[in-house]
Amino acid sequence: IALASSSAAFAATDFDTLDVDGNGAISQSEASVDAELMSKFAELDTDGNGELSKAEFAKA
């Protein structure tokens, strides 16, 4: 059984799950369901717009 998966594919799946409104970004409200993501949110939000793009989220 392969337990490892492509981190890019994993990130895309998680991104789409977390992006509840489907606007292509994860807001702080959407991220609040994941405590680990919230703890890294400010660090990952490199452009400071209060949302995580797919590119920013992929660095998680």
N, C-alpha and C positions, 0 to 999 in steps of 0.2 A: 504494500500500500504506500503510495507516494503521499507524504505529508506536506512536502514543500510545493509551493505554487509560485507562479510568476508574481512578483510584488506589484508590477504594473497592472496585471489583471485583477489582483486582489484589491488594489487601490481603486480601480475603476468601479468594481462591484460595490465596494463600501461607499464610494463617493455618490453613486447613483442612489443608493439606499438612503443615505443621509440627506441628499438634496431633495427634500420632500416636495417642495413647490416646483421643482424641475427648471429653475432659472439658470442652471449652470454654475451655481456657487453655493457654498454651504455657509449659512448665516450662523451667528453665535447661538441663536435660538435653536436652529436645527442641530448644531453640534452639541448642545447641552445634554443630549441623551447619551453621550459618550464621555465619561469623566476623564479618560486619558487624553482624548482629543481636546477637551476644554482646557486641560492643564498646559497644552502646547499651542493653543489657538493663537495667542499674541505673537509667539515666535514664528509660527508658520505663515501668518498674515503679513508677508513681507512688504506689500504695498500699503498696508495700514488702512484698507477700506472697510474693515469690519466683516469681511467675507473671505472664504477660502476658495480660490479657483481650483480647477483640477490640477494644475501645475503645482500650486502651493500645497495642496493636499497630498500629492504624490511624494512629497518630501517627508511626510510623517513617519 
